[in-house]
Amino acid sequence: MAVVKEFTLPDLGEGLTEAEIVRWLVQVGEVVAIDQPVVEVETAKAVVEVPCPYGGVVTARYGAEGESLAVGRPLITVAVGTAVSSDASGAPASGDAGAGEGSGNVLVGYGTTAPGARRRRVRPVAAASPAPAPAPALAAVVETVPVGPVAVISPLVRRIARENRLDLRSLTGSGPDGLILRADVERAVAAAGAGTAAAPVATAPAATAGPAADVVGERVPLRGIRGAVAEKLSRSRREIPDATCWVDADATELLAARAAMNAGGGPKISVLALLARICTAALARYPELNATVDTERNEIVRLPAVHIGFAAQTERGLMVPVVKDAQARTTSGLSAEIGRLTEAARTGRLTPADLTGGTFTLNNYGVFGVDGSTPIINHPEAAMLGVGRIAAKPWVHQGELAVRQVVQLSFTFDHRVCDGGTAGGFLRFVADCVEQPAVLLAAV
């Protein structure tokens, strides 16, 4: 006798309320072990694997890849206590957990124990669909009988069906894994004699309020990481009275110092790490910029530790990984941690903890081949240093015209935490360290 356990999308922390299914890691009919990752989801902050706290046979999956689910919605159901087939050696497959057994852990990297043995295939017990019923061969006692979501991703498809009073559950989707496509709905509407009603719906954009309601074009949902970035930048513009100042600096000596550091072999020091090291020294001299504003209590909160975020452009959009306790790291330590976080960003393996808690942001937009910019502060921080490309330009050096490696530095700050004199002093100190790295030695 098996008991079917329903596993819902857990609270992923950091105030996140939903996640998008990126990739299913298990199929219906597979045996899973306790704490085995079953699905990969993308939140507004990172892509994470979600482990199931139950061991047994997967009897249902809820939601298609690309669909967003709210926290608390069903993810999968597992028949716990199911007798499963053995492998060729006669050893039983993993996942023979007794009814009600589970780890209680729900998220990789947040207290979850090490994953169990690799999953093994068994004879399928149900068809792979978004909400299949438990297989009768399991003789399962179902604790909950949820109604699975309809296999539809597009809001437009749902709207067309709703306006034509079409029950989506009556359709068989022609897309991957039975996904119901727009063409499926339009065919069903035409078959029901409602072709004329469906025609304007199929060609018109969604009827939404606002000046963009009549605009015809591709519509991209602002959700996931892109939506989080949009919300944060909009909030920064609404709440923070920011100002920007900038200066050109001769970075020739900084590049020479980096070359000397890297000449001895070992891990290489990046230019971004050197700039991060300069920022920690500058924030030690101007601590009012390592702060946030508590609007509810009308207070400026000056923070004791420096957690430097740096902008990283990835295939999933702009991310800002955070180097924690940057003030306590050596230059080589900063370079190593920046390298680790950059690789994690590129491979989509940043955790929510890697993307939160920043107190100051360093934005190297010079990698895009541009000289200058006016950065938008990463709310709720109080300042951001922007760095343009380092390029050979004519420069007056020691009283003579010479070709030097010049960089433009721009500094955006929250005018509530300081006046222009403080911001100017910070930026001038950074520029002096770039031009003469020995200045940095005197500051530490």
C-alpha positions in Angstrom: 0.0 0.0 0.0 1.5 3.3 -1.0 0.6 6.8 0.1 0.8 9.6 -2.5 2.5 12.7 -1.2 2.1 16.0 -2.9 5.2 18.2 -3.0 4.4 21.9 -3.6 6.8 24.7 -4.8 8.6 25.7 -1.6 9.4 29.1 -0.2 12.6 29.9 -2.0 13.5 32.7 0.4 14.5 36.3 -0.2 10.8 37.3 -0.5 10.3 35.4 -3.8 6.7 34.4 -4.5 6.9 32.5 -7.8 9.3 30.7 -10.1 9.4 29.6 -13.7 10.0 26.0 -14.6 13.2 25.8 -16.6 13.7 22.0 -16.9 12.2 18.9 -15.4 14.8 16.5 -14.1 12.5 13.5 -13.6 9.7 11.8 -15.6 6.5 10.3 -14.4 7.2 6.7 -13.4 10.7 7.3 -12.2 12.0 6.4 -8.8 13.3 9.3 -6.8 15.3 9.4 -3.6 14.8 11.7 -0.7 16.3 15.1 -1.4 16.9 14.3 -5.1 16.6 17.4 -7.4 13.4 17.0 -9.4 13.1 20.3 -11.2 15.2 23.3 -12.2 13.4 26.6 -11.7 14.3 30.2 -12.4 13.4 32.9 -9.9 13.8 36.6 -10.1 17.3 36.1 -8.7 18.8 32.8 -9.8 18.3 29.4 -11.3 18.1 26.7 -8.7 17.4 23.0 -8.4 14.6 22.0 -6.1 14.9 18.7 -4.3 11.9 16.6 -3.3 11.7 15.7 0.4 10.0 12.4 -0.4 11.3 9.1 -1.8 9.2 6.9 -4.0 7.7 6.8 -7.5 6.8 10.0 -9.3 3.1 9.8 -10.2 2.4 13.3 -11.6 4.2 16.5 -12.6 2.5 19.9 -12.6 3.4 22.6 -15.0 5.2 22.7 -18.3 8.7 24.0 -18.9 8.4 27.8 -19.3 5.3 28.1 -17.0 5.4 30.2 -13.9 4.2 28.7 -10.6 3.4 30.5 -7.4 4.9 29.3 -4.1 2.6 26.7 -2.6 1.4 25.4 -6.0 1.8 21.6 -6.6 5.0 20.5 -8.3 4.9 16.7 -8.3 3.2 13.9 -6.4 5.2 10.9 -5.2 3.9 7.4 -4.2 5.8 6.8 -1.0 6.3 3.3 0.3 6.0 1.8 -3.2 7.6 -1.5 -4.0 9.9 -0.8 -6.9 11.8 -3.0 -9.4 15.4 -4.0 -8.8 18.3 -3.5 -11.0 20.3 -6.2 -12.8 22.3 -7.0 -9.7 19.2 -7.6 -7.7 19.7 -4.6 -5.5 16.5 -2.7 -4.8 16.2 0.8 -6.4 16.4 3.8 -4.2 13.3 5.6 -3.0 11.7 2.9 -0.8 10.8 5.5 1.8 8.0 4.6 4.2 4.8 6.5 4.2 5.2 10.0 5.5 9.0 9.9 5.5 10.9 12.9 4.1 13.8 15.1 4.9 11.9 18.3 5.4 14.5 20.1 3.4 13.4 21.7 0.2 16.2 23.7 -1.5 19.7 22.8 -2.6 22.2 24.9 -0.7 19.8 25.9 2.0 20.1 23.1 4.6 19.4 20.2 2.2 21.4 17.1 2.7 23.5 15.6 0.0 21.5 14.1 -2.9 20.8 10.4 -2.7 21.6 7.7 -5.2 21.0 8.3 -8.9 17.5 7.7 -9.9 16.6 4.4 -11.7 13.9 3.9 -14.3 10.9 1.7 -13.7 8.0 0.7 -15.8 5.9 3.8 -16.3 2.8 3.9 -14.1 1.1 6.8 -15.8 1.2 8.9 -19.0 3.5 11.9 -18.9 1.1 14.8 -18.8 0.8 18.0 -16.7 -1.6 16.4 -14.3 -2.0 12.6 -14.7 -3.9 10.5 -12.3 -2.1 8.1 -9.9 -1.5 4.7 -11.6 -3.9 2.0 -10.4 -1.0 -0.5 -10.2 0.3 1.4 -7.2 -2.8 0.7 -5.1 -2.1 4.1 -3.6 -3.9 6.0 -0.9 -4.1 9.5 -2.2 -3.8 12.1 0.5 -4.7 15.0 -1.8 -6.2 15.0 -5.2 -5.2 18.3 -6.7 -6.5 19.5 -10.0 -3.4 20.0 -12.2 -2.9 23.1 -14.3 -3.9 23.2 -17.9 -0.9 22.8 -20.3 -1.0 26.4 -21.5 1.9 28.9 -21.2 0.7 31.8 -23.3 -1.7 34.3 -21.7 -3.0 35.1 -25.2 -4.1 31.5 -25.7 -6.0 31.6 -22.5 -7.7 34.8 -23.4 -8.7 33.6 -26.8 -10.2 30.5 -25.2 -12.0 32.5 -22.5 -13.5 35.0 -24.9 -14.8 32.2 -27.1 -16.0 30.2 -24.0 -13.8 27.3 -24.9 -12.9 24.8 -22.2 -9.1 24.2 -22.6 -9.4 20.9 -20.7 -11.3 19.5 -23.7 -8.3 20.1 -26.0 -5.3 17.9 -26.8 -2.3 20.1 -27.3 -0.1 19.6 -30.3 3.0 21.1 -28.7 5.7 19.4 -26.7 4.4 17.3 -23.8 0.8 18.1 -24.9 1.3 21.9 -24.6 -1.8 23.7 -26.0 -0.8 26.1 -28.7 -2.6 29.1 -30.2 -3.3 27.1 -33.3 -5.0 24.4 -31.3 -7.4 26.9 -29.8 -8.1 28.6 -33.1 -8.9 25.2 -34.8 -11.3 24.3 -31.9 -13.0 27.7 -32.2 -13.4 27.3 -35.9 -14.7 23.8 -35.5 -17.3 25.1 -33.1 -18.6 27.6 -35.8 -17.0 30.6 -34.1 -14.4 31.3 -36.7 -15.7 34.8 -37.3 -15.5 35.7 -33.6 -12.1 34.2 -33.3 -10.6 36.2 -36.3 -10.3 39.6 -34.7 -9.1 38.1 -31.5 -6.3 36.3 -33.3 -5.0 39.4 -34.9 -5.6 42.1 -32.2 -3.2 42.7 -29.3 -4.3 42.0 -25.7 -6.9 44.5 -24.6 -5.0 46.3 -21.8 -5.3 49.7 -20.3 -2.9 52.4 -21.2 -1.4 54.1 -24.3 0.3 50.9 -25.5 -3.0 48.9 -25.7 -3.4 49.5 -29.5 0.2 48.9 -30.4 0.8 45.8 -32.6 4.1 44.0 -32.1 5.9 41.3 -30.3 5.0 41.3 -26.6 7.6 40.0 -24.1 6.4 39.4 -20.6 8.4 41.3 -17.9 8.9 38.4 -15.6 11.8 36.4 -14.0 15.1 38.1 -14.0 14.1 40.7 -16.6 11.1 41.6 -14.6 13.1 41.9 -11.3 15.6 44.2 -13.0 12.9 46.4 -14.4 11.2 46.7 -11.0 14.4 47.5 -9.2 15.6 50.1 -11.7 12.2 51.7 -11.7 12.1 51.8 -7.9 15.6 53.3 -7.9 14.4 56.2 -10.2 11.3 56.7 -8.2 12.8 56.8 -4.7 16.4 57.9 -4.9 17.4 61.5 -5.7 20.6 60.6 -7.5 23.3 62.7 -9.0 26.3 61.9 -11.2 29.8 63.2 -11.5 32.7 61.9 -13.6 36.3 62.3 -14.4 38.9 61.0 -16.9 41.9 59.2 -15.4 45.2 58.0 -16.8 45.2 54.2 -16.1 48.6 53.5 -17.6 50.3 53.0 -14.2 47.4 50.8 -13.0 47.8 48.5 -16.0 51.6 48.4 -15.4 51.1 47.5 -11.8 48.7 44.7 -12.8 51.3 43.4 -15.3 53.9 43.3 -12.6 51.6 41.5 -10.2 50.8 38.8 -12.8 54.4 38.4 -14.0 55.3 36.0 -11.2 52.9 33.3 -12.2 49.9 32.0 -10.2 46.3 33.2 -10.4 45.9 36.3 -12.4 44.7 39.6 -10.9 41.9 41.2 -12.9 41.5 44.9 -13.5 38.0 44.6 -11.9 39.6 43.2 -8.8 42.0 46.1 -8.6 39.1 48.5 -9.0 37.2 46.7 -6.2 40.3 47.0 -4.0 40.4 50.7 -4.7 36.7 51.0 -3.9 37.1 49.4 -0.5 39.9 51.9 0.4 37.7 54.8 -0.8 34.7 53.6 1.2 36.9 53.3 4.3 37.7 57.0 3.8 34.2 58.0 2.9 32.0 55.6 5.0 28.8 57.7 4.4 28.6 56.2 0.9 28.5 52.6 2.2 25.0 53.1 3.4 21.3 52.8 2.8 18.3 55.0 3.7 15.6 53.8 6.0 12.6 55.8 4.7 10.2 54.4 7.3 12.3 55.7 10.2 13.8 58.6 8.2 17.4 57.5 9.0 20.6 57.0 7.1 22.1 53.6 8.0 25.9 53.4 7.6 26.9 49.8 7.2 30.0 48.3 8.8 30.9 45.8 6.1 31.5 46.4 2.4 29.7 43.9 0.1 30.6 44.9 -3.4 28.3 43.9 -6.2 29.5 44.0 -9.8 27.3 44.0 -12.9 27.6 40.8 -15.1 25.8 40.5 -18.4 24.5 36.9 -19.0 22.2 35.1 -21.5 19.5 35.4 -18.9 20.0 39.2 -18.5 21.8 41.5 -16.2 22.9 40.1 -12.8 24.8 41.7 -9.9 26.7 39.0 -8.0 28.0 40.3 -4.6 31.5 39.8 -3.1 30.8 39.6 0.6 33.1 41.3 3.1 35.3 42.8 0.3 37.1 45.0 2.8 38.6 41.9 4.5 39.9 40.3 1.3 43.2 40.7 -0.4 43.5 41.8 -4.0 44.1 38.2 -5.1 41.2 37.1 -2.9 38.9 39.6 -4.6 40.0 38.5 -8.0 39.4 34.8 -7.1 35.9 35.5 -5.8 35.0 37.7 -8.7 36.1 35.0 -11.0 34.0 32.4 -9.2 30.9 34.5 -9.2 31.3 35.4 -12.9 31.5 31.8 -13.9 28.5 31.0 -11.8 26.6 33.8 -13.5 27.5 32.6 -16.9 26.4 29.0 -16.2 23.2 30.0 -14.4 24.3 28.6 -11.0 24.2 31.7 -8.9 22.2 31.3 -5.7 19.9 33.9 -4.3 22.4 34.5 -1.6 25.1 35.3 -4.2 22.8 38.1 -5.6 21.7 39.8 -2.4 23.1 41.9 0.4 25.2 44.3 -1.7 26.1 47.7 -0.1 28.0 49.2 -3.1 28.1 48.4 -6.8 30.9 48.5 -9.3 29.8 48.6 -13.0 32.3 47.9 -15.7 30.5 48.9 -18.8 33.8 49.4 -20.6 33.5 45.7 -21.7 30.8 46.9 -24.2 33.3 49.3 -25.8 31.8 52.5 -24.5 33.5 55.3 -22.7 30.9 56.7 -20.3 27.5 56.2 -18.8 25.3 57.5 -15.9 24.6 54.4 -13.8 21.3 53.8 -12.1 21.9 53.1 -8.4 21.2 49.5 -7.4 18.4 50.1 -4.9 18.6 50.2 -1.8 22.3 51.1 -2.0 23.5 54.6 -2.0 26.2 54.7 -4.7 27.7 53.1 -7.8 31.0 53.5 -9.6 30.9 53.2 -13.4 34.0 52.4 -15.4 34.3 52.9 -19.1 36.7 51.3 -21.5 40.5 51.8 -21.1 41.7 53.2 -24.4 44.8 54.8 -25.9 44.3 58.6 -26.1 46.4 61.7 -26.2 47.2 62.9 -22.7 49.4 65.5 -21.1 51.9 63.6 -19.1 54.7 65.3 -17.2 54.1 68.4 -19.2 54.3 66.8 -22.6 51.7 65.4 -24.9 51.8 61.6 -24.9 49.6 58.6 -25.8 48.3 57.1 -22.5 45.7 54.5 -21.4 42.7 56.7 -20.4 39.5 55.6 -18.6 36.4 57.6 -17.7 35.1 57.0 -14.2 31.5 58.0 -13.4 30.0 58.1 -9.9 26.3 58.1 -9.2 25.3 58.7 -5.6 22.2 59.2 -3.4 22.1 62.9 -2.6 20.3 62.1 0.7 23.4 60.5 2.2 25.9 63.1 1.3 26.6 66.3 -0.5 28.6 66.8 -3.7 31.8 67.5 -1.8 31.8 64.0 -0.4 31.0 62.4 -3.7 33.6 64.4 -5.4 36.2 63.5 -2.8 35.4 59.8 -3.2 35.7 60.0 -7.0 38.9 62.0 -6.9 40.5 59.5 -4.5 39.5 56.6 -6.8 41.0 58.5 -9.8 44.2 59.2 -7.9 44.6 55.5 -7.1 44.0 54.6 -10.7 46.7 57.1 -11.9 49.1 56.4 -9.1 48.6 52.9 -7.4 51.1 53.9 -4.7 48.4 56.1 -3.3 46.5 53.0 -2.5 49.4 51.7 -0.4 49.3 54.8 1.7 45.5 54.4 2.3 45.7 50.9 3.8 
